[in-house]
Amino acid sequence: MRYTLRQLEVFVAVAQHESVSKAARALALSQSAASTALSELERQFDCQLLDRIGKRLKLNALGFQLLPKAVALLDRAEEVEELLRGQQGIGNLDVGATLTIGNYLATLLISDFMQRHPGSRVRLQVRNTRSIIDAVRHHQLDLGLIEGQCEEDEVITQPWVEDDLVVFCSPRHPLANRGPVELDRLLREDWIMREEGSGTRLTLEQAARHRRGRFNILLELEHTEGIKRAVESGLGIGCVSRLALRDAFRRGSLTPLPTPELDLSRQFTFIWHRHKYLTAGMREFLRQCRQMTEGIQRSDEIDLPQVP
């Protein structure tokens, strides 16, 4: 075999970071060692895998073909190493989750996973749907747990559990406890909205796409809790997952608004790269996720600790 796992590891890191210096830092190597490993790989096979565009290194056609195969081979090598160390091949896991899943479900899942497999290590990134999909496409994450849609050919999607969004307001808001609210009235209200690229925002906008009016966005926030606090203070109305509002509705600090004209149902979804090798750790984590929602129709039915 004319190449080494270290050479492939450097190649993958450079492809992900588009920089030899950043790849070297990520692998705890000197820049010269990383550069030498990549150069040797290309020299041994008399090929070029990346093109320099400005200050960035971009994969060329051959590099694009090699990347998923190199990632899969490194995943298998890590699994073999963990097995030989007596850790049953579970290994490490890079998981990405969108905000609702990351804040309310992922940490519990990861805690359970690490208790069952104490030798494993899980890294969690919490971002919006678009960011998680892009990270999976570029092999920066093993698994993604998303709330929005994914139509990328490179990404496999599997449904997990249904989730409902709810429009809500402060109990002191004029619309509170007045029954169903028409869409035309909703469009005239001030909205506290998630940012562009959010699956929550996309679901809401698609639900209202049959009307020509646009939402009057007073404030954009990246965090669900920030939206809840802003709405609670009376700045406007919002729309997030019922799962995130369950405790606030129970306490009476926020009030749901019935919106019969809007279909706000969606699906929590697992995603991973089409060419990704499903390691034992990935398979076990997916199994635990499905076990958490076994027999459950909707996300807000999941048994979670109550927040006082």
N, C-alpha and C positions, 0 to 999 in steps of 0.2 A: 504494500500500500504506500503510495508516494505522498500522501498528505497526512497531516496530524490533526487530532481533535482541537489542539490549540489554534492551528491555522484557521480552522472552520469557525471556532469561537470568536476569533478576532474579526474574521470576515462578517459574521452575523452582527457583531457589535458595531462595526463601521457602517454597515447597511442601515442599522436602526438609528444611529446617531448622526450619520452623514458627515462624520469627522473622525480622523484617526486619534486626535488628542482626547476627544470626549470618550471614544471607545476605550482608549487606554485607561482613562480614569475609572470607567465603569468596571473594567476587568482587573484593576489594581496592578497595571503594568506600566512600564516606562513607555513614552511615546515612541522611542526608537525600537523597542522590542515589538510593539504592536505593528509598527510600520514594516519591520523586517519580516514578521510572520506573514503579513498580507502580500508583500512583494515576493516572498519565496513561493507562496501558493500560486501566484500568477506565473512566476518564472518556471516552476516545475512543469506546468501544463501549457506554457507558451500561450497565455491568454490574458485578456483584460476583463475584469469583473465590474469595475466602477469607472465612471467618467467624472472628471472634475468640472463642475459648473459653478463659476464664481468661486466662493469659498467653501462650497459643499461638494461632497462626493456622492454621486447618484448612481444607482444600479443601472447597468446597461442590460441588453436583452439576455445575455448569458447569465449575468448576475441575478436577474429576476428568476430565471429557471433554477439556479442553484440554491437560492435562499430558502425556500420551503423544505428542500431535501436536506440542507445543512442543519436547519432547526430541528427537523424530525430525528436526524442522526444524533445530534447532541442530546435531545430528550431521551433517546434510548440509552445512550452512553451513561447519562446521569442515573437512569433507572438501574442499570447494571451495577454502577458504583454503589448506590444505596443498598442494593440487594447484597452485595459482597460485604458491606459493612454491617450486615445483620439488621437493617432497617426496613426489610420487606418491600423495598422498591417504591415506597410512597413518595419520597423526595420533596422538592420544593414546588411551590405553586404561585404563579402571578395571576391574580384575579382582579378584574375591573368591574365596578358596579356603578350604575346610575344612582342619583341622589336618594331616591326613596328606598331602593333596595339596599344601598350602602349604609344608610343611616338607621334603618329599622330591621333589616334581616341579615345582611352579610356578616356583621360583627358576631352575631349569635352563631351563625353557621361556622365561621372560622374558629371561634372559641371551641365549639363542639368537635370540629375536625382535629384541632391541635391537641385536645384532651385525649382523643382516641388514638392519635398518632404523634406522640410527644417528640419524636425525632424529626418531624417535618417542620418546614418554615413557610408561612404564607405571607405574601405581600399584597396589600389591598390598595387599589387606586379608586377613588370616588370622583367621577367626572360626569359630564352630561352624555347623552346617548351618542352624539356625533363623535365625541372624543374617544369613547370606548370602542366604537366600531373602527375608527382609524387605527387605534392601538392594536386591535386584533388583526387588522389587515396587514400591518407592518411587523407582525410577530413580536410585539412588545408585551403582549398579554397572552397567557395560556387560555383563559376563559373570560367571557364577558357576560354579565347579567344586566340586561337592559329593559327599559320600559317602553321605548319607542320602536318603530319599524326599522328593519334592516333589509335592504334589497340589493346588497352587494353580491356579485357572483362568486367572489372569493371566500365568502363567509357562510358557514352552515348555521342555520337557526333551528332551535327546537323549542316549542312552547312549554312554559312552566306552569303558571297559574294566572287566572284572570284578575284584573285590577280595575277598579272604578275611580275616576276622578269626580270630585265634588266641587261645585261653586259654593263659596261660603263668605260670610261677612261677620262683622261684630254684632253682638246682641243689640247694640244701640243704633245700628244702621237702619235707615228708613225702610229697607226691604225686608228686614228680619221678621220672620213669623207672619208674613203676609200671603203665604201660599205660593203657587207656581209663578215664576217670573218669565215673561216673554223675552225672546232674544233681542228684539228692538230696544227694550228697556235696558238689558244687560250691556248693549253696545254703547249706551249713553253714560254708563257708570265709569268712574275712575278704577283702573285695574292695577293691581300689584302682580306682575307677571314674571315668569321664568325667562331666562335669556334665550336668544336664538341658538338653535342646536339642541335644545332640551326636548326630550320626548313628551314631557307633559305639555309644553306649549304647542308642539306640533299636533297632538291629539285634540286640544281645545280648538286650534285654528281650523283643523280639518272638519271638526264637528259643526263649525259655523260657516263653512265655505259656501253654503247655498244662499247666504245673504251677502249683499254687496257692501254693507257697512263694515267698518274696521273697529277693532277694540281700541278704546281710549286708554293707552298705557301711560300711567302716571309714573311708574317706577319699575325697573327691571332688577331682579335679584337672583343670584345663583344658588341660594340656599332656601330649602323649604321652611326651615324654622324662622328665617328672616321674613319670609312672606307672611307666615302666620302671625308674627309679632306686629308687622306693619298693618295687617288687616285688623288685628285685635285693637290696635290703637286708633282705628277709625279712618285710616288714610284712603281706603278703598276696599274693593272686593278682590277675591283671589280664587284660584282653582288648583288644587293639588290632589294627591291620592287620598282616598278615604282612609287608608291605612295610617297615613300621617296625621289624620284629624281625629282619630278615634277617641283619644284621651281628652282632647279639647272639647269635643262634642259632649262627652260624658260630664266634664266639669261645668259646661255651659259658658265657657269663655269665648267660644265661636259657635256660629249657627249655620246649618246647611241651608242652601237656597234651592228649592226644587226647580229644575230646568228641563221640562218635558220635551222641548224642541231640540235638545242637544243629546247626541249619543256619545257619552264620555267613557264608554267601556274600552279596555285595551288589554294587552297580554304582556305579562312578564316573560322574558325570553332568554334562553341560553344561546350564546354564540361562540364559535371558535373558527379558526382558519380552516378552509377546506383541506389544505395539505398538512394540517397539524396532526402529529401522532398523539393519540389519546393515551397519556401515561396512566399508570395505576392511580396516581394522586388525582388526576382530572376525573377519572371514572368514579373514584370514591367520593369526591366532592359533589359531583352531579347526583350520585346516589343519595347522599345526605340531604341535598336540596329537595329532591323529590320525596324523600321520607318526611321532611318537615311539612309538606303540603298534601300528604296523602289523605284522601277523603275530603279535601277542602275545595270549595268551588271558587272562593274569592279571597284576595290577599288579606282583607281586614278580618277574616275569620281565623287567621293564624293565631295561636295562643302565644302571646307576648307579655312580658312583665308590664304592669300598668305604671304609668308615670303619675305621681301624685300632683 
